[in-house]
Amino acid sequence: MRIGFFGPLRDSLGDEREIAAEEGETVAGLRIRLAGLDPDARDLLGPQVRACVGDRIVGEDFRLDGQERVEFLPPLSGG
């Protein structure tokens, strides 16, 4: 499964990672697994960071099939 990071997440975690998919894994489970692989991810991938699959923002209970690209987007602000 390909995982992309944007904004400050990219600065710490890199542009993209590829990890083996786990059948039936949720976005919440993926966050936990990423935190176990990288100590920086634990602090950076909190609940304020949204997950996007395809062209839509998905919730923590969204089940991944392992074929899609998951992107993590930090909170945005602007004016």
Buried (B, 14 or more C-beta within 10 A) or exposed (E): BBBBBBEEBBEEBEEEBEBEBEEEBBBBBBBBBBBEEBEBBBEBBEEEBBBBBEEEEBEEEBEBEBEEEBBBBBEEEEE
